[in-house]
Amino acid sequence: MSHEFHRPCVLGIFQQPYGQIFTFRRFLAQLPTTQRRVFLCRYWYFDSISAIATQFGFSESKVKSMLHRSRKRLRDLLNKEGFTI
């Protein structure tokens, strides 16, 4: 017996989530290495600002500034790609 596997239509319900994933991956790839690592520590691993500052040898205000700039860059990219935030 042959089984057919149906994939969601590119124009269907999964278009936006997949698009967001690819856009997010592109965003991460464009960040400088240290800024990407700080971003991931905070928003993937949920590390505290103080833990990130200690780990990288930065002040807490520098970490906050880096995160703010990264979020703005992500927001700008998502807006450019047509995603609503």
Backbone bond lengths (Angstrom), bond angles and torsions (degrees), N, CA, C in turn:
res aa  C-N    CA-C-N  psi(-1)  N-CA   C-N-CA  omega(-1)  CA-C   N-CA-C  phi
1 M - - - 1.449 - - 1.525 109.23 -
2 S 1.310 117.09 133.44 1.459 122.90 -179.06 1.527 109.89 -92.30
3 H 1.318 115.59 136.55 1.461 120.27 177.65 1.515 108.88 -107.83
4 E 1.292 115.62 131.92 1.460 120.35 174.59 1.514 108.39 -99.39
5 F 1.297 116.07 132.40 1.448 120.71 176.43 1.520 108.14 -106.76
6 H 1.289 116.02 125.51 1.455 120.69 -178.70 1.514 109.34 -99.58
7 R 1.298 114.82 128.74 1.462 120.57 176.07 1.514 107.54 -100.08
8 P 1.335 116.98 148.25 1.461 118.03 178.78 1.519 110.94 -63.14
9 C 1.288 115.70 143.67 1.458 121.79 177.87 1.518 109.33 -62.70
10 V 1.306 116.66 138.50 1.463 121.23 179.55 1.522 110.40 -57.33
11 L 1.309 116.88 -32.97 1.462 120.50 -178.82 1.526 112.07 -89.69
12 G 1.310 116.79 3.30 1.454 120.86 -176.27 1.517 113.69 -87.76
13 I 1.303 114.27 -153.43 1.459 122.60 -171.35 1.528 113.63 -62.85
14 F 1.330 117.95 -27.83 1.458 120.28 -174.39 1.527 113.50 -89.32
15 Q 1.302 118.03 -0.18 1.462 119.82 -175.82 1.522 111.75 -59.46
16 Q 1.302 117.71 -52.06 1.458 119.38 -175.31 1.531 112.54 -66.59
17 P 1.344 120.13 -47.27 1.468 117.36 178.97 1.526 113.07 -59.10
18 Y 1.349 118.34 -42.92 1.456 119.62 178.56 1.514 110.75 -64.91
19 G 1.316 116.50 -39.69 1.451 120.35 177.26 1.515 111.79 -61.10
20 Q 1.315 116.75 -39.90 1.456 120.83 178.37 1.521 110.74 -65.67
21 I 1.315 117.25 -38.14 1.466 120.59 179.28 1.525 110.18 -63.73
22 F 1.329 116.73 -46.94 1.463 119.64 -179.90 1.520 111.33 -65.03
23 T 1.319 116.73 -38.59 1.461 120.77 177.79 1.514 110.00 -65.26
24 F 1.332 117.48 -41.71 1.458 121.11 179.24 1.525 111.28 -65.09
25 R 1.311 117.12 -41.18 1.471 120.07 177.60 1.522 110.99 -63.00
26 R 1.325 116.43 -40.32 1.463 120.57 177.51 1.530 110.40 -64.30
27 F 1.325 116.63 -40.95 1.463 121.78 176.57 1.527 110.40 -57.52
28 L 1.325 116.75 -49.36 1.467 120.06 -179.32 1.525 111.47 -61.81
29 A 1.312 116.56 -40.68 1.465 120.58 -178.57 1.525 111.55 -65.68
30 Q 1.327 117.45 -28.29 1.460 121.31 -178.22 1.528 113.01 -82.08
31 L 1.321 117.16 -17.97 1.465 119.27 -179.44 1.523 110.41 -73.49
32 P 1.333 116.76 145.66 1.465 119.03 171.04 1.542 108.97 -59.94
33 T 1.308 116.69 151.43 1.469 121.68 -173.17 1.518 113.35 -52.07
34 T 1.308 118.27 -49.95 1.466 120.32 -177.15 1.514 110.83 -65.15
35 Q 1.317 116.72 -42.49 1.466 119.80 179.46 1.531 110.69 -63.94
36 R 1.325 117.54 -38.55 1.467 121.52 176.73 1.518 110.78 -63.69
37 R 1.320 116.47 -43.61 1.466 119.98 -179.30 1.526 111.18 -64.42
38 V 1.326 116.82 -41.08 1.471 120.88 178.04 1.527 109.32 -63.42
39 F 1.333 116.93 -45.88 1.459 121.79 179.70 1.530 110.66 -58.05
40 L 1.328 116.78 -47.50 1.464 120.69 -179.13 1.523 112.29 -67.15
41 C 1.321 117.16 -37.61 1.464 119.46 177.13 1.523 110.64 -58.74
42 R 1.319 115.52 -41.97 1.465 119.61 -176.75 1.528 112.39 -76.27
43 Y 1.329 117.23 -48.04 1.462 120.30 -168.96 1.524 115.06 -102.10
44 W 1.314 118.02 -11.46 1.474 120.09 174.32 1.520 109.73 -103.41
45 Y 1.343 115.92 -46.33 1.464 120.65 -177.55 1.521 112.94 -95.59
46 F 1.341 117.52 -7.33 1.462 123.36 178.66 1.526 113.47 59.48
47 D 1.332 116.35 34.27 1.463 120.41 175.39 1.521 109.10 -68.80
48 S 1.313 115.96 149.30 1.465 120.35 177.81 1.528 109.66 -74.26
49 I 1.326 115.30 160.75 1.460 121.07 177.38 1.528 109.87 -58.59
50 S 1.325 115.76 -43.93 1.468 118.81 -178.22 1.528 112.07 -66.34
51 A 1.323 117.58 -36.83 1.472 120.42 178.08 1.528 110.76 -66.44
52 I 1.318 116.51 -40.34 1.466 120.67 178.82 1.523 109.87 -65.87
53 A 1.337 116.16 -43.39 1.469 120.31 179.18 1.520 110.43 -59.17
54 T 1.305 117.28 -44.39 1.465 121.80 179.16 1.521 110.95 -64.46
55 Q 1.314 116.45 -45.48 1.472 121.32 -177.62 1.528 111.71 -60.86
56 F 1.323 117.83 -39.44 1.455 121.25 -175.47 1.532 113.26 -98.51
57 G 1.318 116.77 -6.82 1.459 119.99 -178.91 1.524 112.73 74.35
58 F 1.333 116.66 29.60 1.461 122.51 179.30 1.519 109.64 -107.35
59 S 1.321 115.57 162.15 1.461 119.29 170.54 1.532 107.72 -76.18
60 E 1.320 116.05 159.29 1.457 119.91 177.98 1.528 110.93 -62.69
61 S 1.326 116.81 -36.29 1.463 119.10 -179.86 1.531 111.08 -66.54
62 K 1.318 117.18 -34.03 1.478 119.61 177.06 1.525 109.89 -66.57
63 V 1.319 117.61 -42.11 1.465 121.20 178.71 1.526 109.82 -61.77
64 K 1.333 116.56 -45.33 1.466 120.19 179.17 1.524 111.16 -61.01
65 S 1.322 117.07 -41.14 1.468 120.95 178.73 1.518 111.08 -64.89
66 M 1.321 117.19 -42.96 1.465 120.77 178.82 1.527 110.77 -61.56
67 L 1.330 115.91 -42.80 1.461 119.90 -179.96 1.523 111.26 -66.47
68 H 1.325 116.09 -40.16 1.463 120.39 178.41 1.533 110.26 -61.59
69 R 1.317 117.25 -46.50 1.466 120.81 179.14 1.530 111.42 -63.81
70 S 1.327 116.25 -38.81 1.473 119.69 179.06 1.527 111.21 -65.87
71 R 1.334 116.97 -43.33 1.459 120.18 178.54 1.526 111.04 -62.69
72 K 1.335 116.36 -40.64 1.466 119.98 178.43 1.526 110.03 -63.26
73 R 1.304 116.37 -42.72 1.470 120.57 179.12 1.527 110.71 -61.90
74 L 1.336 116.76 -41.88 1.461 121.03 178.18 1.522 110.27 -65.55
75 R 1.314 117.26 -45.58 1.466 121.53 179.24 1.536 110.78 -58.96
76 D 1.334 116.67 -45.64 1.462 121.08 179.03 1.529 111.51 -61.35
77 L 1.332 116.89 -42.57 1.458 120.81 179.39 1.527 110.87 -64.85
78 L 1.331 117.15 -44.29 1.462 120.40 179.48 1.528 111.05 -62.74
79 N 1.329 116.72 -42.45 1.464 120.15 177.22 1.522 110.83 -61.96
80 K 1.323 116.56 -42.89 1.470 121.68 -179.81 1.527 110.56 -61.90
81 E 1.329 116.40 -36.46 1.465 121.44 -179.25 1.528 112.14 -81.73
82 G 1.337 117.12 -2.21 1.466 120.47 175.97 1.510 115.76 91.12
83 F 1.314 117.59 12.01 1.463 120.37 177.96 1.524 109.10 -87.97
84 T 1.330 116.01 141.99 1.456 119.49 176.45 1.514 108.91 -94.34
85 I 1.306 114.39 141.99 1.461 119.66 -176.49 1.515 109.56 -111.89
